[in-house]
Amino acid sequence: MTSINREHPSVGLASSMAAVIFNGRPLTPDVVIDETWFSDPLVCENLNEWYFLSKTLAVGAAWKFAIGNGIDLVTINPSYVIGPLLQPSLNLTVEMILNLKDDIEDVNSSIYTSSDVRDVASAHVQAFEVPSANGRYCLVGHVTPMAKVLKILHDLHPSLCPPEKYEEANPSEPTFQVSQEKAKSLGVNFLPLEISLRDTIESLKEKGFLKNGQELLSALDSSIEETLKWYVLSKTLAEEAAWKFAEGNGIDLVTINPSYVIGPLLQPSLNITVEMILNFNLCLILKM
């Protein structure tokens, strides 16, 4: 997104707290993370945190390009984004809400940092409309002990978290905070965590991911199936365009068309076809 209401071109970039927080400094109770913090690529690499590394390198390249070309760059850095879904499928950070009860190994030591999608959207709009907007903005609504988050989820939808998961926990206070001072200077008023979680759950119900107190695997399969249909369309159109270009330019084109690709992973992250093995989406595979 760009703005022309300034002396120099202005560009807004949706970044992430992943590019802010990982610099090797311990997150002790007296720490307040702010816009002066930058993730260290070497720290990210040593921790095998490839998502954080990619975000750090990407925003570093963006700043280098902006400075070299006289562009006023503004970056918005949210944490885990939750809230109502616009799209029919799950995104990663909202899907985490469905799986928190299983993914959290130590409730006592776990901290949940969250940003409401509506606050993130507001910050992006304000970054263009407020003339004084500049530089980086940390956009974290809440830093919350995981036990508190799980209790709220249980109250909203009991199947998401059994009481024993949090009742015996003795969580400490958040070990750190994230400054909201600069974000609030844009006019961002952070929504309460309870509202964000409530509206997330309501959206999951509305879109069929939660029903009658149980997560519906069929709804997840339906979402994946819908995604795959668009994937098939994109591949069909892309190959058609490639053949048209090749024939029009005298190029000998050879295409390789595999099915679902499985086998040893080279990369540290999952691809969708191998992830399907973990999720036992075999019925979906057979239907296609």
Phi and psi restraints in degrees (value plus and minus 20) as a CYANA .aco file:
   2 THR   PHI    -150.4  -110.4
   2 THR   PSI     136.9   176.9
   3 SER   PHI    -147.1  -107.1
   3 SER   PSI     125.0   165.0
   4 ILE   PHI    -133.7   -93.7
   4 ILE   PSI      -8.5    31.5
   5 ASN   PHI    -110.9   -70.9
   5 ASN   PSI       4.3    44.3
   6 ARG   PHI    -154.0  -114.0
   6 ARG   PSI     148.1   188.1
   7 GLU   PHI     -82.0   -42.0
   7 GLU   PSI     -60.1   -20.1
   8 HIS   PHI    -131.7   -91.7
   8 HIS   PSI     134.6   174.6
   9 PRO   PHI     -76.5   -36.5
   9 PRO   PSI     118.4   158.4
  10 SER   PHI    -135.2   -95.2
  10 SER   PSI     114.0   154.0
  11 VAL   PHI    -145.3  -105.3
  11 VAL   PSI     112.2   152.2
  12 GLY   PHI    -123.0   -83.0
  12 GLY   PSI     114.2   154.2
  13 LEU   PHI    -145.0  -105.0
  13 LEU   PSI     105.7   145.7
  14 ALA   PHI    -101.5   -61.5
  14 ALA   PSI      87.9   127.9
  15 SER   PHI    -128.9   -88.9
  15 SER   PSI    -161.8  -121.8
  16 SER   PHI    -182.5  -142.5
  16 SER   PSI     133.4   173.4
  17 MET   PHI     -84.0   -44.0
  17 MET   PSI     -34.9     5.1
  18 ALA   PHI     -79.1   -39.1
  18 ALA   PSI     -47.4    -7.4
  19 ALA   PHI    -109.1   -69.1
  19 ALA   PSI     -14.4    25.6
  20 VAL   PHI    -137.0   -97.0
  20 VAL   PSI     -65.7   -25.7
  21 ILE   PHI    -109.1   -69.1
  21 ILE   PSI     -42.8    -2.8
  22 PHE   PHI    -116.7   -76.7
  22 PHE   PSI      64.3   104.3
  23 ASN   PHI    -144.6  -104.6
  23 ASN   PSI     -12.7    27.3
  24 GLY   PHI      71.9   111.9
  24 GLY   PSI     -29.4    10.6
  25 ARG   PHI     -94.9   -54.9
  25 ARG   PSI     114.4   154.4
  26 PRO   PHI     -87.3   -47.3
  26 PRO   PSI     120.1   160.1
  27 LEU   PHI    -111.7   -71.7
  27 LEU   PSI      54.3    94.3
  28 THR   PHI    -103.0   -63.0
  28 THR   PSI     146.3   186.3
  29 PRO   PHI     -78.4   -38.4
  29 PRO   PSI     -44.3    -4.3
  30 ASP   PHI    -107.7   -67.7
  30 ASP   PSI     -20.8    19.2
  31 VAL   PHI    -102.9   -62.9
  31 VAL   PSI     113.2   153.2
  32 VAL   PHI    -143.5  -103.5
  32 VAL   PSI      91.2   131.2
  33 ILE   PHI     -96.2   -56.2
  33 ILE   PSI     114.9   154.9
  34 ASP   PHI    -161.9  -121.9
  34 ASP   PSI    -187.0  -147.0
  35 GLU   PHI     -91.7   -51.7
  35 GLU   PSI     -26.1    13.9
  36 THR   PHI    -104.2   -64.2
  36 THR   PSI     -27.1    12.9
  37 TRP   PHI    -105.4   -65.4
  37 TRP   PSI     121.9   161.9
  38 PHE   PHI    -156.5  -116.5
  38 PHE   PSI     114.1   154.1
  39 SER   PHI     -86.6   -46.6
  39 SER   PSI     124.3   164.3
  40 ASP   PHI    -118.2   -78.2
  40 ASP   PSI      99.9   139.9
  41 PRO   PHI     -74.7   -34.7
  41 PRO   PSI     -56.3   -16.3
  42 LEU   PHI     -87.2   -47.2
  42 LEU   PSI     -58.5   -18.5
  43 VAL   PHI     -83.6   -43.6
  43 VAL   PSI     -66.4   -26.4
  44 CYS   PHI     -78.8   -38.8
  44 CYS   PSI     -62.7   -22.7
  45 GLU   PHI     -86.9   -46.9
  45 GLU   PSI     -62.7   -22.7
  46 ASN   PHI     -84.8   -44.8
  46 ASN   PSI     -49.0    -9.0
  47 LEU   PHI    -107.5   -67.5
  47 LEU   PSI     -20.5    19.5
  48 ASN   PHI      37.9    77.9
  48 ASN   PSI      12.6    52.6
  49 GLU   PHI    -116.3   -76.3
  49 GLU   PSI      64.3   104.3
  50 TRP   PHI     -93.9   -53.9
  50 TRP   PSI     -51.9   -11.9
  51 TYR   PHI     -83.0   -43.0
  51 TYR   PSI     -66.2   -26.2
  52 PHE   PHI     -83.8   -43.8
  52 PHE   PSI     -58.5   -18.5
  53 LEU   PHI     -83.5   -43.5
  53 LEU   PSI     -64.3   -24.3
  54 SER   PHI     -83.2   -43.2
  54 SER   PSI     -61.7   -21.7
  55 LYS   PHI     -84.7   -44.7
  55 LYS   PSI     -60.4   -20.4
  56 THR   PHI     -85.2   -45.2
  56 THR   PSI     -65.7   -25.7
  57 LEU   PHI     -88.0   -48.0
  57 LEU   PSI     -58.7   -18.7
  58 ALA   PHI     -84.6   -44.6
  58 ALA   PSI     -66.8   -26.8
  59 VAL   PHI     -92.4   -52.4
  59 VAL   PSI     -49.5    -9.5
  60 GLY   PHI     -83.3   -43.3
  60 GLY   PSI     -62.3   -22.3
  61 ALA   PHI     -85.9   -45.9
  61 ALA   PSI     -57.1   -17.1
  62 ALA   PHI     -84.1   -44.1
  62 ALA   PSI     -63.6   -23.6
  63 TRP   PHI     -84.9   -44.9
  63 TRP   PSI     -60.5   -20.5
  64 LYS   PHI     -81.9   -41.9
  64 LYS   PSI     -63.6   -23.6
  65 PHE   PHI     -86.1   -46.1
  65 PHE   PSI     -62.5   -22.5
  66 ALA   PHI     -82.8   -42.8
  66 ALA   PSI     -66.8   -26.8
  67 ILE   PHI     -83.2   -43.2
  67 ILE   PSI     -59.9   -19.9
  68 GLY   PHI     -93.2   -53.2
  68 GLY   PSI     -35.3     4.7
  69 ASN   PHI    -141.8  -101.8
  69 ASN   PSI      -3.4    36.6
  70 GLY   PHI      44.2    84.2
  70 GLY   PSI      15.5    55.5
  71 ILE   PHI    -123.0   -83.0
  71 ILE   PSI     114.2   154.2
  72 ASP   PHI    -102.7   -62.7
  72 ASP   PSI      81.8   121.8
  73 LEU   PHI    -114.5   -74.5
  73 LEU   PSI     114.6   154.6
  74 VAL   PHI    -143.7  -103.7
  74 VAL   PSI     105.3   145.3
  75 THR   PHI    -135.2   -95.2
  75 THR   PSI     118.3   158.3
  76 ILE   PHI    -129.3   -89.3
  76 ILE   PSI     106.6   146.6
  77 ASN   PHI    -140.3  -100.3
  77 ASN   PSI      66.5   106.5
  78 PRO   PHI    -102.7   -62.7
  78 PRO   PSI     149.0   189.0
  79 SER   PHI    -119.6   -79.6
  79 SER   PSI    -157.1  -117.1
  80 TYR   PHI     -88.9   -48.9
  80 TYR   PSI      99.3   139.3
  81 VAL   PHI    -112.2   -72.2
  81 VAL   PSI     103.9   143.9
  82 ILE   PHI    -146.8  -106.8
  82 ILE   PSI     157.1   197.1
  83 GLY   PHI     104.4   144.4
  83 GLY   PSI    -194.9  -154.9
  84 PRO   PHI     -80.6   -40.6
  84 PRO   PSI     121.6   161.6
  85 LEU   PHI    -107.8   -67.8
  85 LEU   PSI     115.6   155.6
  86 LEU   PHI    -108.1   -68.1
  86 LEU   PSI     -59.3   -19.3
  87 GLN   PHI    -105.5   -65.5
  87 GLN   PSI     141.1   181.1
  88 PRO   PHI     -98.3   -58.3
  88 PRO   PSI     -31.7     8.3
  89 SER   PHI    -129.3   -89.3
  89 SER   PSI     144.6   184.6
  90 LEU   PHI    -100.0   -60.0
  90 LEU   PSI     120.9   160.9
  91 ASN   PHI    -119.1   -79.1
  91 ASN   PSI     148.6   188.6
  92 LEU   PHI     -81.9   -41.9
  92 LEU   PSI     -65.1   -25.1
  93 THR   PHI     -93.5   -53.5
  93 THR   PSI     -48.6    -8.6
  94 VAL   PHI     -97.8   -57.8
  94 VAL   PSI     -55.7   -15.7
  95 GLU   PHI     -81.3   -41.3
  95 GLU   PSI     -50.5   -10.5
  96 MET   PHI     -78.6   -38.6
  96 MET   PSI     -53.4   -13.4
  97 ILE   PHI     -80.6   -40.6
  97 ILE   PSI     -59.3   -19.3
  98 LEU   PHI     -86.6   -46.6
  98 LEU   PSI     -46.8    -6.8
  99 ASN   PHI    -131.1   -91.1
  99 ASN   PSI     -16.0    24.0
 100 LEU   PHI     -76.7   -36.7
 100 LEU   PSI     -61.2   -21.2
 101 LYS   PHI     -81.4   -41.4
 101 LYS   PSI     -45.7    -5.7
 102 ASP   PHI    -118.0   -78.0
 102 ASP   PSI     -47.9    -7.9
 103 ASP   PHI    -106.6   -66.6
 103 ASP   PSI     -41.2    -1.2
 104 ILE   PHI    -107.1   -67.1
 104 ILE   PSI      96.1   136.1
 105 GLU   PHI    -103.1   -63.1
 105 GLU   PSI     -60.8   -20.8
 106 ASP   PHI    -146.9  -106.9
 106 ASP   PSI      80.4   120.4
 107 VAL   PHI     -84.0   -44.0
 107 VAL   PSI     -55.4   -15.4
 108 ASN   PHI     -83.2   -43.2
 108 ASN   PSI     -57.7   -17.7
 109 SER   PHI    -120.0   -80.0
 109 SER   PSI     -23.4    16.6
 110 SER   PHI    -108.9   -68.9
 110 SER   PSI     118.5   158.5
 111 ILE   PHI    -141.1  -101.1
 111 ILE   PSI     118.9   158.9
 112 TYR   PHI    -134.6   -94.6
 112 TYR   PSI      97.4   137.4
 113 THR   PHI    -122.5   -82.5
 113 THR   PSI     112.2   152.2
 114 SER   PHI    -160.1  -120.1
 114 SER   PSI     134.2   174.2
 115 SER   PHI    -156.8  -116.8
 115 SER   PSI     113.3   153.3
 116 ASP   PHI    -100.1   -60.1
 116 ASP   PSI     115.8   155.8
 117 VAL   PHI     -78.6   -38.6
 117 VAL   PSI     -50.7   -10.7
 118 ARG   PHI     -91.4   -51.4
 118 ARG   PSI     -53.7   -13.7
 119 ASP   PHI     -89.0   -49.0
 119 ASP   PSI     -57.9   -17.9
 120 VAL   PHI     -84.0   -44.0
 120 VAL   PSI     -64.1   -24.1
 121 ALA   PHI     -83.4   -43.4
 121 ALA   PSI     -63.7   -23.7
 122 SER   PHI     -80.4   -40.4
 122 SER   PSI     -61.9   -21.9
 123 ALA   PHI     -82.8   -42.8
 123 ALA   PSI     -59.4   -19.4
 124 HIS   PHI     -84.8   -44.8
 124 HIS   PSI     -61.4   -21.4
 125 VAL   PHI     -84.3   -44.3
 125 VAL   PSI     -66.3   -26.3
 126 GLN   PHI     -84.5   -44.5
 126 GLN   PSI     -51.4   -11.4
 127 ALA   PHI     -80.5   -40.5
 127 ALA   PSI     -47.1    -7.1
 128 PHE   PHI    -113.2   -73.2
 128 PHE   PSI     -51.0   -11.0
 129 GLU   PHI    -107.6   -67.6
 129 GLU   PSI     -44.2    -4.2
 130 VAL   PHI    -110.0   -70.0
 130 VAL   PSI      94.4   134.4
 131 PRO   PHI     -79.3   -39.3
 131 PRO   PSI     -49.6    -9.6
 132 SER   PHI    -104.1   -64.1
 132 SER   PSI     -22.0    18.0
 133 ALA   PHI     -80.1   -40.1
 133 ALA   PSI     113.6   153.6
 134 ASN   PHI    -180.7  -140.7
 134 ASN   PSI     132.5   172.5
 135 GLY   PHI      48.3    88.3
 135 GLY   PSI    -162.6  -122.6
 136 ARG   PHI    -122.4   -82.4
 136 ARG   PSI     128.7   168.7
 137 TYR   PHI    -153.4  -113.4
 137 TYR   PSI      98.2   138.2
 138 CYS   PHI     -96.3   -56.3
 138 CYS   PSI     110.5   150.5
 139 LEU   PHI    -148.9  -108.9
 139 LEU   PSI      56.9    96.9
 140 VAL   PHI    -138.7   -98.7
 140 VAL   PSI      96.6   136.6
 141 GLY   PHI     -94.3   -54.3
 141 GLY   PSI     -58.2   -18.2
 142 HIS   PHI    -169.9  -129.9
 142 HIS   PSI     121.5   161.5
 143 VAL   PHI    -139.3   -99.3
 143 VAL   PSI      88.9   128.9
 144 THR   PHI    -150.5  -110.5
 144 THR   PSI     116.7   156.7
 145 PRO   PHI     -78.1   -38.1
 145 PRO   PSI     118.1   158.1
 146 MET   PHI     -80.9   -40.9
 146 MET   PSI     -53.2   -13.2
 147 ALA   PHI     -80.4   -40.4
 147 ALA   PSI     -58.2   -18.2
 148 LYS   PHI     -86.7   -46.7
 148 LYS   PSI     -61.0   -21.0
 149 VAL   PHI     -82.2   -42.2
 149 VAL   PSI     -64.9   -24.9
 150 LEU   PHI     -84.3   -44.3
 150 LEU   PSI     -57.2   -17.2
 151 LYS   PHI     -85.7   -45.7
 151 LYS   PSI     -62.3   -22.3
 152 ILE   PHI     -80.9   -40.9
 152 ILE   PSI     -63.2   -23.2
 153 LEU   PHI     -83.8   -43.8
 153 LEU   PSI     -59.4   -19.4
 154 HIS   PHI     -83.3   -43.3
 154 HIS   PSI     -62.6   -22.6
 155 ASP   PHI     -84.1   -44.1
 155 ASP   PSI     -54.0   -14.0
 156 LEU   PHI     -99.0   -59.0
 156 LEU   PSI     -57.4   -17.4
 157 HIS   PHI    -177.4  -137.4
 157 HIS   PSI      73.8   113.8
 158 PRO   PHI     -72.5   -32.5
 158 PRO   PSI     -50.9   -10.9
 159 SER   PHI     -88.3   -48.3
 159 SER   PSI     -38.8     1.2
 160 LEU   PHI     -93.1   -53.1
 160 LEU   PSI     -42.8    -2.8
 161 CYS   PHI    -180.0  -140.0
 161 CYS   PSI      95.4   135.4
 162 PRO   PHI     -88.9   -48.9
 162 PRO   PSI     127.0   167.0
 163 PRO   PHI     -76.2   -36.2
 163 PRO   PSI     -56.4   -16.4
 164 GLU   PHI     -83.7   -43.7
 164 GLU   PSI     -36.1     3.9
 165 LYS   PHI     -89.5   -49.5
 165 LYS   PSI     -48.3    -8.3
 166 TYR   PHI    -144.2  -104.2
 166 TYR   PSI     -39.0     1.0
 167 GLU   PHI     -85.3   -45.3
 167 GLU   PSI     -54.1   -14.1
 168 GLU   PHI    -111.0   -71.0
 168 GLU   PSI     -19.2    20.8
 169 ALA   PHI     -94.8   -54.8
 169 ALA   PSI     130.6   170.6
 170 ASN   PHI    -148.5  -108.5
 170 ASN   PSI      49.7    89.7
 171 PRO   PHI     -90.1   -50.1
 171 PRO   PSI     125.8   165.8
 172 SER   PHI    -102.8   -62.8
 172 SER   PSI     148.5   188.5
 173 GLU   PHI     -86.1   -46.1
 173 GLU   PSI     138.7   178.7
 174 PRO   PHI     -71.0   -31.0
 174 PRO   PSI     115.2   155.2
 175 THR   PHI     -97.6   -57.6
 175 THR   PSI     -27.8    12.2
 176 PHE   PHI    -178.0  -138.0
 176 PHE   PSI     150.9   190.9
 177 GLN   PHI    -152.9  -112.9
 177 GLN   PSI     142.8   182.8
 178 VAL   PHI    -139.1   -99.1
 178 VAL   PSI     105.8   145.8
 179 SER   PHI     -82.0   -42.0
 179 SER   PSI     116.2   156.2
 180 GLN   PHI    -129.9   -89.9
 180 GLN   PSI     -16.0    24.0
 181 GLU   PHI     -79.5   -39.5
 181 GLU   PSI     -69.2   -29.2
 182 LYS   PHI     -90.7   -50.7
 182 LYS   PSI     -58.2   -18.2
 183 ALA   PHI     -82.2   -42.2
 183 ALA   PSI     -60.7   -20.7
 184 LYS   PHI     -88.4   -48.4
 184 LYS   PSI     -43.8    -3.8
 185 SER   PHI     -87.0   -47.0
 185 SER   PSI     -38.8     1.2
 186 LEU   PHI    -101.4   -61.4
 186 LEU   PSI     -31.9     8.1
 187 GLY   PHI      77.8   117.8
 187 GLY   PSI      -6.7    33.3
 188 VAL   PHI     -97.8   -57.8
 188 VAL   PSI     104.6   144.6
 189 ASN   PHI    -132.2   -92.2
 189 ASN   PSI      85.8   125.8
 190 PHE   PHI     -86.7   -46.7
 190 PHE   PSI     111.9   151.9
 191 LEU   PHI     -89.4   -49.4
 191 LEU   PSI     126.7   166.7
 192 PRO   PHI     -81.2   -41.2
 192 PRO   PSI     127.7   167.7
 193 LEU   PHI     -78.4   -38.4
 193 LEU   PSI     -60.4   -20.4
 194 GLU   PHI     -79.3   -39.3
 194 GLU   PSI     -58.0   -18.0
 195 ILE   PHI     -88.6   -48.6
 195 ILE   PSI     -63.1   -23.1
 196 SER   PHI     -82.4   -42.4
 196 SER   PSI     -65.0   -25.0
 197 LEU   PHI     -88.3   -48.3
 197 LEU   PSI     -60.4   -20.4
 198 ARG   PHI     -79.9   -39.9
 198 ARG   PSI     -66.8   -26.8
 199 ASP   PHI     -91.5   -51.5
 199 ASP   PSI     -48.7    -8.7
 200 THR   PHI     -84.0   -44.0
 200 THR   PSI     -67.1   -27.1
 201 ILE   PHI     -83.6   -43.6
 201 ILE   PSI     -62.8   -22.8
 202 GLU   PHI     -82.3   -42.3
 202 GLU   PSI     -58.5   -18.5
 203 SER   PHI     -87.2   -47.2
 203 SER   PSI     -59.6   -19.6
 204 LEU   PHI     -83.6   -43.6
 204 LEU   PSI     -57.8   -17.8
 205 LYS   PHI     -86.1   -46.1
 205 LYS   PSI     -66.3   -26.3
 206 GLU   PHI     -79.6   -39.6
 206 GLU   PSI     -55.5   -15.5
 207 LYS   PHI    -114.6   -74.6
 207 LYS   PSI     -13.5    26.5
 208 GLY   PHI      68.1   108.1
 208 GLY   PSI     -10.3    29.7
 209 PHE   PHI    -105.1   -65.1
 209 PHE   PSI     -37.0     3.0
 210 LEU   PHI    -153.0  -113.0
 210 LEU   PSI     111.7   151.7
 211 LYS   PHI    -178.7  -138.7
 211 LYS   PSI     116.3   156.3
 212 ASN   PHI      33.2    73.2
 212 ASN   PSI      15.4    55.4
 213 GLY   PHI      59.8    99.8
 213 GLY   PSI     -14.9    25.1
 214 GLN   PHI    -155.6  -115.6
 214 GLN   PSI     124.5   164.5
 215 GLU   PHI     -88.7   -48.7
 215 GLU   PSI     117.3   157.3
 216 LEU   PHI    -119.9   -79.9
 216 LEU   PSI      92.6   132.6
 217 LEU   PHI     -81.9   -41.9
 217 LEU   PSI     -54.0   -14.0
 218 SER   PHI     -83.0   -43.0
 218 SER   PSI     -54.0   -14.0
 219 ALA   PHI     -88.0   -48.0
 219 ALA   PSI     -59.9   -19.9
 220 LEU   PHI     -84.4   -44.4
 220 LEU   PSI     -63.7   -23.7
 221 ASP   PHI     -80.6   -40.6
 221 ASP   PSI     -59.8   -19.8
 222 SER   PHI     -82.3   -42.3
 222 SER   PSI     -61.3   -21.3
 223 SER   PHI     -83.4   -43.4
 223 SER   PSI     -63.8   -23.8
 224 ILE   PHI     -84.8   -44.8
 224 ILE   PSI     -61.2   -21.2
 225 GLU   PHI     -81.4   -41.4
 225 GLU   PSI     -62.3   -22.3
 226 GLU   PHI     -82.4   -42.4
 226 GLU   PSI     -61.9   -21.9
 227 THR   PHI     -81.2   -41.2
 227 THR   PSI     -62.9   -22.9
 228 LEU   PHI     -85.8   -45.8
 228 LEU   PSI     -52.8   -12.8
 229 LYS   PHI     -81.4   -41.4
 229 LYS   PSI     -64.1   -24.1
 230 TRP   PHI     -87.6   -47.6
 230 TRP   PSI     -54.6   -14.6
 231 TYR   PHI     -81.8   -41.8
 231 TYR   PSI     -65.3   -25.3
 232 VAL   PHI     -80.7   -40.7
 232 VAL   PSI     -63.1   -23.1
 233 LEU   PHI     -82.2   -42.2
 233 LEU   PSI     -64.5   -24.5
 234 SER   PHI     -83.2   -43.2
 234 SER   PSI     -60.4   -20.4
 235 LYS   PHI     -85.8   -45.8
 235 LYS   PSI     -60.0   -20.0
 236 THR   PHI     -82.7   -42.7
 236 THR   PSI     -67.9   -27.9
 237 LEU   PHI     -86.8   -46.8
 237 LEU   PSI     -58.2   -18.2
 238 ALA   PHI     -85.2   -45.2
 238 ALA   PSI     -64.1   -24.1
 239 GLU   PHI     -88.8   -48.8
 239 GLU   PSI     -57.8   -17.8
 240 GLU   PHI     -80.2   -40.2
 240 GLU   PSI     -62.6   -22.6
 241 ALA   PHI     -86.0   -46.0
 241 ALA   PSI     -57.6   -17.6
 242 ALA   PHI     -84.4   -44.4
 242 ALA   PSI     -63.2   -23.2
 243 TRP   PHI     -85.3   -45.3
 243 TRP   PSI     -60.1   -20.1
 244 LYS   PHI     -82.3   -42.3
 244 LYS   PSI     -63.4   -23.4
 245 PHE   PHI     -86.2   -46.2
 245 PHE   PSI     -62.6   -22.6
 246 ALA   PHI     -83.4   -43.4
 246 ALA   PSI     -66.3   -26.3
 247 GLU   PHI     -84.9   -44.9
 247 GLU   PSI     -55.2   -15.2
 248 GLY   PHI     -96.5   -56.5
 248 GLY   PSI     -33.9     6.1
 249 ASN   PHI    -143.4  -103.4
 249 ASN   PSI      -2.6    37.4
 250 GLY   PHI      43.8    83.8
 250 GLY   PSI      14.7    54.7
 251 ILE   PHI    -121.7   -81.7
 251 ILE   PSI     113.2   153.2
 252 ASP   PHI    -101.9   -61.9
 252 ASP   PSI      82.6   122.6
 253 LEU   PHI    -116.5   -76.5
 253 LEU   PSI     114.8   154.8
 254 VAL   PHI    -143.3  -103.3
 254 VAL   PSI     105.9   145.9
 255 THR   PHI    -135.1   -95.1
 255 THR   PSI     121.2   161.2
 256 ILE   PHI    -129.7   -89.7
 256 ILE   PSI     105.7   145.7
 257 ASN   PHI    -141.7  -101.7
 257 ASN   PSI      63.3   103.3
 258 PRO   PHI     -99.6   -59.6
 258 PRO   PSI     149.1   189.1
 259 SER   PHI    -113.9   -73.9
 259 SER   PSI    -164.6  -124.6
 260 TYR   PHI     -86.8   -46.8
 260 TYR   PSI     101.9   141.9
 261 VAL   PHI    -114.3   -74.3
 261 VAL   PSI     102.9   142.9
 262 ILE   PHI    -148.0  -108.0
 262 ILE   PSI     153.2   193.2
 263 GLY   PHI     108.4   148.4
 263 GLY   PSI    -194.2  -154.2
 264 PRO   PHI     -79.1   -39.1
 264 PRO   PSI     121.0   161.0
 265 LEU   PHI    -109.7   -69.7
 265 LEU   PSI     113.8   153.8
 266 LEU   PHI    -106.8   -66.8
 266 LEU   PSI     -59.1   -19.1
 267 GLN   PHI    -105.4   -65.4
 267 GLN   PSI     140.5   180.5
 268 PRO   PHI     -98.4   -58.4
 268 PRO   PSI     -30.3     9.7
 269 SER   PHI    -130.7   -90.7
 269 SER   PSI     144.7   184.7
 270 LEU   PHI     -98.9   -58.9
 270 LEU   PSI     123.9   163.9
 271 ASN   PHI    -119.5   -79.5
 271 ASN   PSI     147.5   187.5
 272 ILE   PHI     -85.5   -45.5
 272 ILE   PSI     -56.1   -16.1
 273 THR   PHI     -93.6   -53.6
 273 THR   PSI     -53.1   -13.1
 274 VAL   PHI     -95.6   -55.6
 274 VAL   PSI     -55.7   -15.7
 275 GLU   PHI     -81.7   -41.7
 275 GLU   PSI     -51.7   -11.7
 276 MET   PHI     -80.6   -40.6
 276 MET   PSI     -52.8   -12.8
 277 ILE   PHI     -82.0   -42.0
 277 ILE   PSI     -62.3   -22.3
 278 LEU   PHI     -86.1   -46.1
 278 LEU   PSI     -53.7   -13.7
 279 ASN   PHI    -113.0   -73.0
 279 ASN   PSI     -19.1    20.9
 280 PHE   PHI      34.4    74.4
 280 PHE   PSI      22.3    62.3
 281 ASN   PHI    -103.9   -63.9
 281 ASN   PSI      26.5    66.5
 282 LEU   PHI     -90.7   -50.7
 282 LEU   PSI     -53.5   -13.5
 283 CYS   PHI     -82.6   -42.6
 283 CYS   PSI     -59.8   -19.8
 284 LEU   PHI     -84.4   -44.4
 284 LEU   PSI     -60.5   -20.5
 285 ILE   PHI     -82.0   -42.0
 285 ILE   PSI     -66.6   -26.6
 286 LEU   PHI     -84.6   -44.6
 286 LEU   PSI     -56.1   -16.1
 287 LYS   PHI     -84.1   -44.1
 287 LYS   PSI     -49.8    -9.8
